Amino acid sequence: MGTEALTRLAEERVDHRFKGLPPDADGLTVAELAAQRRNLFRDGDGFTTPVLALSAERLEHNLALMETYTARHGLAFAPHGKTSMAPQLFHRQIEHGAWGITLAVPHQVRVARAFGVQRVFLANELVDAPALRWIAGELAADPEFRFVCYVDSVRGVELMDAALAGTARPVDVVIELGAGEGARTGVRTETECAAVAAAVAAVPTLRLVGVAGYEGEVPRADPEHVRAYLRRLVALAADLDKSGRFDEAGEIVVSAGGSAWFDAVADVFATIPELSRPVLKLLRSGAYVSHDDGHYRRLTPFGRVPEEGALEPAFRLWAQVVSRPTPEQAFADAGKRDAAYDLDLPAAQVVRRNGEERPATGITVTGLSDQHAWLSTDPEADLEVGDWIGFGLSHPCTSFDKWQLIPVVEADGTVVDYIRTFF
């Protein structure tokens, strides 16, 4: 099913739905357009601005680096798919050793299943009855499908059980341990965790298989506080195992890991004691696939452990200067509809003119309108109407979601593939 669905993506026709692509490509299939190996920057090849591009080389580097990192530390890997919502990237992540894909909401699970993903970790408590019944149907129809989701309340257990009454296979759940007072979701105390575990044990529709959490929500997050939370998570797994709560599980899942603290996860998970069943140490970091030039560049754990390697920002947004009203100001044709801006504004990196590329010296993004970038230009900024500017972006999750078909570009500008997203 997955291969056939990916093939159908390649057979999709290019048309007005897809920003930045050559107008004369209308009617071609994605595969036909990719086979032409057009160049993003060559005038005759027709790409229009704004256009978001993914670096082919950096994308492959990031995939390979996290495959090596997780293997080195004995971690299974279920990268968070909500970052890209791109089934082509899901499959590349799995080809690079991922155990499965993490997702956040039922729609995302439907996308993953439509493209043949066989292992899904839903990092949320699922209490939506129609979605639960659909999940139950998928489990009944496909014995190879593995699905795990959070549970974080006795009420949640009750709602899940009511929706799943009479289903053939129990739904595997892990107790989400909250990251502290004022954090996001999750059970706040170990006593409450024990009550949720007892509630799961009392119903036939659910099976408790582990514990999970998100250390990125730890209040006043620093190495000490994050590791203390992760040690609580490990201790919770051991206590529940000692109480016999995982007796129905084939393996015990212990899961954590955003994109800012996976080094701490690796360190603490290495201390998990021997339990009654094999332990699946499941990391869920997702932003690595494209990395970025802002938020995650600052927070990446590889900054703390440079000997382990370094991720590379793979996104670049290209826009054109459309107005230069004063020597101190210019405007480019990309705005909030095109660029992530929830964490940081885009950063001007390079300027292209007549096929030549140079650093974007003296150019600063000061704001975004819906379709314009506001640029402040210092006296040394050599900028003209018609110049192309390449911007670095911050936050992959809100970069992918603005583009339905993203060119994958080699270093010389040759477009070798197109990534389809589903938001």
N, C-alpha and C positions, 0 to 999 in steps of 0.2 A: 504493500500500500504506500509506503513512504517514497519509494523510488518512482512509482507511477505518478504520485502527486507532484513530486519535484519536476518530473518531465512535463507535466501539464503547465507548471509555472513557466518553463522555457518556451512553451507554445503559446503563451499569452500574447496578444497583439499590443504593440506600443501605440498609444494615442494621446489625446489631450489630458488624460488623467494624471500623467506623470511629468512632474516639473523638471525643467532643465534639459530634457532630452531633445535631440535634433528634430525639428518639425518635419523634415523630409523623411524621417523614419516611420511616420504614421503608416500602419498596416503591416509593418514587419513584425515577425515574432521576436521575442526577447532573444531567443537563440540565434536568429538570423542577424539581429543587430550586433550581438556580441561577436559573432563570427567575422564581422566586418572590421573589428579591431580599430575602430575610429579613435582619434586622438582628442582628448578633452580640450586641448588648446589650439588645435589647427583650425583656422577659419573655415576651411571648406568642409569640415566634419560636422559643424552645425550645432554644437552644444550651446545652450543659452544660459545666461545667468539670471538668478542665482542657481547654483548647482552644488549639491553635496557629494563629495567623493570619499571613498574608502581606499586607503593604500593597500594594494595587494600584498606587498612585502611585509608591511607592519602587521596586518591582520594575521598572516601566517606565523610571523614571529610570536605574537601574543598567544595564539592557540598552542604552539609548540612549547612555549615557556611554561604555561600553567600545567600542561600535561606532564612535563618533567618535574615541576615543583611538587605537584600532588603525589606523584609516584614516589619521589624521594622521601616524602614525609608520611607515607603509608595512608594517605587520605583517598577515599572515594570522592568523586567530584560530580555535583549536579548543578552546573552554573545556572544562575537565575535568567530564565528566558525572557522575562518582562523587559529586560534591558533592550533587546533588539526586536523581539517578536518576529524573527526572521527564520523560518524553517530551514532554509539553506544553511544558515549559521548553526542552528541546532544540530544538523547532521554533521557538519564539520567538527563541532565540539565533541560529538559522540565518537566520530572517527579518530579524534585525538584523545581518546581514552575516557571520556566522561561516562559515568555510571548511568546518567539520565539527565533530565532537565527539571529545574525548579520553576514553578509558576506561582502566580498570585491570586488569580480569579478564574472562575469556571470557563469563561470565554477563551482564555489563553490555553486551558487544557483541551478544549475542542479543537483549537488550531493545531496544537501539538499532535493530537490523535489523528487528525486528518492527514498529517504528514508522517504517520507511522512511528512516532516516539513511543517506546514501550515501557519506559520508566519515568514516572512523574512524581515529583515531590511538591505538594501544594503548601506553600508557607503561609497558611491562613486557616483559621477554623471555618469550615464549610457548613452553613446551616440553611442554605437555600434548597428547598425541597425539590424543585424540578431539576436542579443541577445534581443533587445527590442521586436522584433516580436515574439520571443519564449516566452518571459514573457507575452506578450499580449495573446498568445495562452493558456498559463497556467491559466491566469485570466479568460479567456472565458470558459475554460473547467471545472473550479472548483470554484464555487461561494464562497466556504469557504476559499480560498487561499487569504491571506493578504500580500501585497508586498508594501514596501515603499523604496524609494531611494532618494539620494541627487539630488539637482540641484544647480549650483553655477554660472550660467551665462545666459544671454539672448541668446547667441549663442547655449548653451546647450539646452535650451527650444526649439529653432528652429529645431535643429537636432532630438530631441526626438519626436517632433510633426510630422515631416516629416516621420519618421520611423513608427509611430503609426497611421498614417492616416487610418481612416475607422475601427479602432478596437472597440470592443463592450464596454469594461470597461476602464475608464480613469485610468492611473497609478498615484498612490499617490506619491507625492514628498514633501520633506522638504527642505527648504533653508539652505544650509550650511554656517554658519558664520565663516569666517577665523579667526584664533587665533591671528593674528597680523602681522605686517610687517615682511617678511622673513619666515613666517610660511608656511605650506604646502598648501593644496587646500582651497577653500572657498571664499565667497564674502568678500571683504575687508571693505566696509563701509555700514552703514545703508541706505544711499541713493541708493547705488547699489542694496541692498536687496529689496528695494521698487520697483526698476525697474524690477528685476527678478520676483517678485510677480505679477506685472502687466502683464508681459509676460506670465506667467502661466495662469492667469485669462483670457487671450485673446484666448486661444486654448482649444478645447474640449477634447483633448487626455490626459491632465494632470489635477490633482486636488491637490491644495496646502493644506497640512494637518498639517504643523508645521515647526519647526526650529530644527537645530541640529548643533553640532560641536564637536571638539576633543580638549579638554583642554591640552592634552599631548604635543601639538605643540606650546603652549604659549611660546614666547621667554623669556628667563631668568625666567623660571618657578619657582615660590615659592608660598606659600599660598596666599599672597596678590595679585600677578599678576593673578594667576589662578582664584581666586574668582572674581576678577574684570571682567575677560573675561566671566565667567559664568553669572554674573549679566547682562552683555551686552546681552547675549543670551536670558535670561529671559525677559529683556526689549524689545528686538526685537519681541518676541512672543506676548507680550502685545500690542505693537504698531501695528503690523500687524492685530491682532484681532480687535483692535479699528477701523482699516480701513476697516473692513469687508472682509478681505482676506481669512478667514477660514469659510465663510458662507456655503460652500459646504461640509465641513468636519463634520463627526459624532463626532470626538474627536480631540483635538489639541495635537499633539506630540511635546514634548520638550525633546531632547535626547542629552546626552553627556556621557563621562565616559570611560576612559581607565583603566588600572590596577594600576596606580600610584596616582590618585587623586580622587577616588570615594568618599572619605570622604567629600571633598569640594563640589562635585556634590550633595551629600545628603544634606549638609547644605544649599546650595544656592537654590536648587530645593524646599526645605521646605518653601521658601519665595515666591514661585510663587503665584501671586494674583489670585483672582477668575476671570476667563475668561468667554467668552460667551458659551463655551462648556466644557465638562469634559476634563481634561488634563491627558494625558498619559506621566508620567515622566519616561523616558526609559533610563536605565543604560546599557552600552554595554561592560563592562570589561570582558575579555576572558582568560587572563593568569592564573587566579586563579585556574583553573581546575586541573592543575598540580603544579602550583607555581614553584619556582626554588630555587637554592642554591646560586644565585648571584645577578643579576640585580634587580629582583622583590623582593627578600629578603631584599635588601637595601631600595627599594622605596615603599614597601607596605604601604598603609594608616593605616593598623593595627599597624604599629610601632608608629604612632601618636595617635591612639585611642586604646591602648591595652585592655581596658575594653570591647571592642566589640568582642574580640577573636583574633585568630592568624591562618593564613594559614600555611600549612605544605608542604614542598617540597616533591613531590611524585615520581620524577624521580631518578633512579640511573642507571648509565651505568657501566656494568661490563666488564673488560678486563683482559687479562692475561699477566704477565711479560714474554716476549719472548727473552729478551737479557739483560745481566748484564755485560757490557764490562769493567767497572771500578767500584771501590767502590763509586764513586761520580755520577754515571750515570746508568740509566736503561731505557728500552723501553717496552711499552705495546702495544698490538695489536689492538688499537682503534685510529682513527685519524679523519681528517676533514670529511670523508665520514660517520662518525658515531656519532660525538659529535658536539653540538652547540659551535661555537667559535667566532661569530660575535660581541658579547659584552664582554665576559670574557672567559678565558680558563677554561676547566674543573678543578675541585678541587678534589684531592685524599682525600677520607674520611676514608675508611676502607680497611684492607687487610685480605683476607681469606687464610688459609693454613690448610689442613687436617681437615676441618670442623670447625675450630676455627676462630673467627673474632676478630680483634683488631684495634685500631685507626691507621691511616696511618701516624704515627709520622715521621717527617723528610723527607717526600716525597712531592715534588712540581712539578707540570706540568709547563714546561718552553716553550713548543711549540708543534705544531701538524704538522706532515706530512699527506699525504693522508690516510695512514693506520697505522701510529704509533703515540703514545704519547711519547714525550721526557720528561723524569723524572730526576730531580735533587735529589740526595739522600744524606742527612746529615749522619754523623757517627752513629747516633742512629737509623737510618732506617734499620730494619731487613727485607731484601727483597731478595727473591730468584727467579730464573727462575721457572715458573710454578705457582707462587702465583697469586691469583685473587685480583684485586683492584677494589673497588667500588668508582666511581667518581660522585660527584655532578655536575650538569650542570646549566648554566646560559642562560636564554631566552627560554621559552617553544616553541615559534613559530618555531625556527630553530632546535629544538630537535625532535619534532614530525615528521617533514618533511623528515627526513632521514631514517624512519622506516615504513614499510608497515604493519607489524603485530607485535604488542607489547605485551609481556606477562604481565598479571596483577598478582602480586605476594603478597601473605600474608606474615606476618612478619617472619614466619619460613621457607620461601622459596617455599611454595606450590603455584604452578601456577593454578589459578582458572578461568582465562578467557584470551582472546586475543583480542586486540583492533586493528581494521583494519582502516588504514588511506587512504585518497584519495587526493594526491597532483599532 
